[in-house]
């Protein structure tokens, strides 16, 4: 079991790893060794994810989540398969942790009396300045 957050863990059998050839650094080795990792996690059918967490995960994952609800993370940042595997697993855990935290509830607030008075005083000051720019009174 992989621990994500307190009270939330996913089974390692829910994660599927595929090794593919990576582009980028590696020299001649890049043509013969499959060092990139494609991690697949079926978020749509995972019994450990709540419906709210699934929707937050879908919003956070973006294009990495396909139509079938499978989250695909590709890691090819490093030259070795082991480091790419750790990188992909770390990114999956970070994404699931971000989806596990519910958004903060926004409570509407009202402006204070002092802030209202300050705003009105500023408006009056500005109006006086603009009135002084006009023609003098009685010059019509």
N, C-alpha and C positions, 0 to 999 in steps of 0.2 A: 504494500500500500504506500502511495506517495501522499504525504501530508501537504495540504494546500493552505488551509486555515484551521483555526480551532473548530472542531466538529465537522470538518470537511476533508475527505481524502478520496483519492481515486485509485482504482486497482491498476496495477501495471499491465494487466492483460488487456485493458481497454485501449492501450497505446500500441500502435503498429509502427514499426520503423522500416523504412526502405532506404537502401544505399544506392546512390546514383553518382554518375561522374560529374565532377564540379568544374565550373569554369573558373578562371582566375589563377592565383599562384599555385605552383606545384611543379613547374618545369615539364620534363618529359613524363613524369609520374602522373600528371593529370590525365593523360590519354589512356592509362592502363589500370588505374586504381579508382574504385568508386569511394571517394572520401566524403562526398556530400551526403547529408542525411535528410530524408523527407519523413517527418513525423506526422502521423495521422491519428486524430482523436475524435471518436464519434460523440460529439457533444449533444446531438439531437436525441440519442437513445441512451445516454449515460444515466443510470439510476441514481447517481449521487448528486446530480445537479438539480436545483429547484427551478421551476418555470421562470421565476424572476431573474435568476442567475443566467439562464439560457438566453433571455432577451438582452441582458446587459452584455453577455459574451458575444452575441451576434453583432451588437453595435460596436463593440471594441475591436472585434476581429476583422470586420470589413470584408475585403475580398478574400481573405484567408479561409473563410467559412463558405463551403459550397452549398448548392441547393439541397443536398441530402443531409445537411447538418453535420458534415465532417470537417473538422478544423485541420488544415494542412499547414505545417510550418516547415520551411526548407532552410537548412543551415549549411552554408558552404564558405563561411568566413575564414576557417582555419585549414591547414594542410592535412591534418590528421583526422581520421574518422572518429576517434574517441573524443577529441575536443569539439568537433562539430556535433556529436551526439549530446555532449554535456550542454553545449550552447542551445541546441533545440529544446532540450528538456527544461532548461532554465527559462527560456522564453515562454514555453507553455505554462509553467508554474506561475510566472509573473502575470501572464494574461488571465489565468484562472483566479489568482489572488485579487487582481483589479476588478474582475467581474463579481467576486464574492462580497466585496464591500458595497453595501447599498448606498445610493446617493443621499447626501444630507438633505433633510427636509427644510425647505425654505419657509421661514415664517415672515409674513409681511410686517414691515415696521412703519411707523408714522414719524414724520419730522418733528423734532422737538420745538417747543415754543421759542426758544432762543434762536434756533436756525430760521424759523419763519420770520421773526422780527428782523434778523440780520438781512434776510433776502428782501424784505419790504423796504428797509432803510436804504439798501443799495439801489433798489429801483427808483426810490424818490431822489436820491443823490444824482443818479444818472439823468432822470427827467429834468432836474434843475439845470444841469449842465447843458442839456439840449435846448431848453427854453432860452438860455442866455445867448445861444447862437442866433436866435431869430431877431427880427427887427425890434427896436425898443417900443414900449407901449405908447400908444397915442400917435404913432407915425403911420397912420393908414391913409 
